[in-house]
């Protein structure tokens, strides 16, 4: 009571204190704008030319795309790989949308409401909509505009405003509309650029001639590898000059360079031994003459007993060898196949068809009298000449033609039950009958049966060997102990082999990579990695089925690869150039009149090639050699070329035949084809150019 009285007496003071605290809280952001700005920047997942996208907006788009995925696939859940792909798709789509929006403002190109309406419900409905199964006519299987319009009326109706499924469909449709609008905008921008690059008559004729005329030729070649590298010299200045010339070819993305150890989480020998010991005890039970093999399997196996005869098709070689050489009652095992132990007992043998081809219609639930009346009527319709497929399409509203396809005993049992499997598999061909299963009653017709083969009924106790908790702990502890002793980059790399670990070195890892080599589920590892400096060594990460430890080698900046990292590549190119010059200079003034003379001088032999055009990319026996492709079609028949220095060798050619394909040059069609091809290239290049010119900030690593 005394405490309450004190509070009452000081209530004015308390109100004042609380008021000041609230005022300070409210004014905090105003007085410290840098804090607000910093927090806002931290929440930005994507920025394109200063247009920011916050993480909440990004996550909303991801959630929308996940819903689209579920609607399109019928899957209610998704793997981490699928989630990662969706996030990547959303990111790329948002970048694309912003870039297209910028291009639209600069060029004035837009998609009007009338254009969008025409693409959605008008005379030029988008192929995206026409390809959706939900808008196809059930009878014809083709796109039906009336079905589309009924759908649109349903989702826009106020009568369904509270229906969750309708709202979900409406959200999906809004996504479709946005996608179609963006596709049309991109198409219009592409066409705008394409129209500025028009193929003229000279281009069309040159392209036609390049493909119309082909040549056969003989040639000799001297590979640059036939000359030792020390026979020519390349200076550092020459390498640097070529680097500056080729620099655009050496663009690189930002990456962390790492060395890492990945340890597979797999069973130990003790794990295998324990499972083998278990199966040896089960074997004693299986050998008991009073034991029921099916019960032994069901009590001990990872996979329950399947009471079917199976052929050897698809059997593991070890099991196939057992059944083909065993007599009924024989037992084999424990038998290790991959990481699974098998204990086998041959129960029975027979000779019968391996598969049957089935038509079936699932009948509605009704009482026995009604069902009999219905099936009699349906069978009577079939007896009068209507095919099973036609009947099924009528009964299912065009959704199914009744074909169940080829089924084995095992697949039938998996799809239904023992009674249904037996009735169907042993039914006479083409007879229509009623078969019952746990799923209901079915009208069934067996139309084909494979030729009889040897089949076997097997009791198979299968136990998969997986890592025990002890094995898991040992693998983790061993790697953790290794890391604790080797916390520097140098010792980490030096000690790996001696400790029995395989070390992967100099591996680049991008901030949005989903894998590191063969290691999956690495996002936690990568988020750690991008906060580290050279020399840092990580703790142990568990990435799906592996334990992983990483050591940071360095940070690869976005831009151009440094000269030192590509100098060997450039040096090889320069060495080849100089070897080509050396070979060509050595052949000058020889005045050879035959390929045989060139072949002898070049320590080579004469080879032949047929049907080479100016448009040929790769020549059989030669590969990609632009100088040969360019020179051969313009050589005179029977005349020997001068020595040609290519990328890999020096070549001398002699054209033996030249022909035209016989096609007639059509200016209009040739121009149309080239303009279409240009349009395809521009469509890709346009977005790439827009990306290259934009300032894109990718902060996904902060959140994923």
ABEGO torsion letter per residue (X at the ends): XAAAAAAAAAAAAAAAAAAAAAAAAAAAAAABAAAAAAAAAAABABBBGGBBBBAAAAAAAAAAAAAAAAAAAGBABBBAAAAAAAAAAAAAAAAAAAAAAAAAAAAGBBBBAAAAAAAAABABBBAAAAABAAABBAAAGBBBAAAAAAAAAAAABAAAAABAAAAAAAAAAAAAAAAAAAAAAAAAAAAAAAAABBBBAAAAAAAAAAAABBBBBBBBBBBAAABBAAABBBBAAAAAAAAAAAAAAABBBBBBBBBBBBBBBBBBAAAAAAAAAAAAAAAAAAABAABBAAAAAAAABABBBBBBBBBABGBBAAAAAAAAABBBGBBBOBBBBEABBBBBBBABBBBBBABBBBBBBBBBBBBAAAAAAAAAAAAAAAAAGBBAAAAAAAAAGGABAGBAEBBBAAAAAAABBAAAAAAAAABBBGBBBBBBBAAEBBBBBBABBBBBBBBBBBBBBBBBBBBBAAAAAAAAAAAAAAAAABABAAAAAAAAAAAGBBBBBGBBBBAABABBEABBGAAAAAAAAAABBBGBBBBBBBBEABBBBBBBAEBBBBEBBBAAAAAAAAAAAAAAAAAAAAAAAAABGAGBABAAAAAAAAGBBBBBBBGBBAABABBBGAEBBAAAAAAAAABBBGBBBBBBBBAABBBBBBBABBBBAGBBBBAAAAAAAAAAAAAAAAAAAAAAAAAAABBBBBAAAAAX
